[in-house]
């Protein structure tokens, strides 16, 4: 299997923006891990394995149905990569967020093994 490159990360971002969970999960390993931006643990809430990651991402999209990541810049260095982007989303109760963020990736066997998300802690913006 080939090593992921910036085109792979762009395809992953495109799938996230389409909220295409099947395409997203196809690009992640069976034992994938997603560390979300918030949670009580040091790494934020961690979702482990295909089923938990799928559920975690789908729940995030339910919370902010218009969630999208724009202005993406992708970088790959060996088995690591990262995407810098601007997150935009409005929660179902009308709170609008817009902040710069980064996703740090670890690759294995041509797929994403770890997605670790970090986002600036910015107050809500006017909707």
HUURRA-V515817 format. One record per residue. N is the residue number from 1. NEAR is the number of other ideal C-beta (glycine too) atoms within 12 Angstrom. Layout:
N:NEAR
N:NEAR
//
This chain:
1:11
2:11
3:21
4:34
5:19
6:21
7:16
8:28
9:35
10:23
11:24
12:37
13:35
14:23
15:25
16:36
17:26
18:17
19:24
20:20
21:24
22:15
23:20
24:31
25:29
26:21
27:35
28:39
29:26
30:19
31:20
32:34
33:29
34:40
35:29
36:29
37:30
38:18
39:15
40:9
41:12
42:9
43:21
44:21
45:24
46:24
47:31
48:25
49:19
50:26
51:18
52:23
53:35
54:26
55:20
56:33
57:34
58:24
59:21
60:35
61:27
62:17
63:21
64:28
65:17
66:24
67:32
68:26
69:37
70:22
71:18
72:27
73:21
74:27
75:22
76:25
77:17
78:13
79:18
80:22
81:36
82:29
83:37
84:26
85:32
86:25
87:35
88:25
89:32
90:22
91:19
92:16
93:11
94:15
95:18
96:21
97:31
98:27
99:25
100:22
101:34
102:26
103:34
104:29
105:38
106:27
107:30
108:23
109:18
110:17
111:31
112:41
113:29
114:28
115:43
116:29
117:36
118:23
119:27
120:18
121:13
122:17
123:11
124:18
125:17
126:10
127:15
//
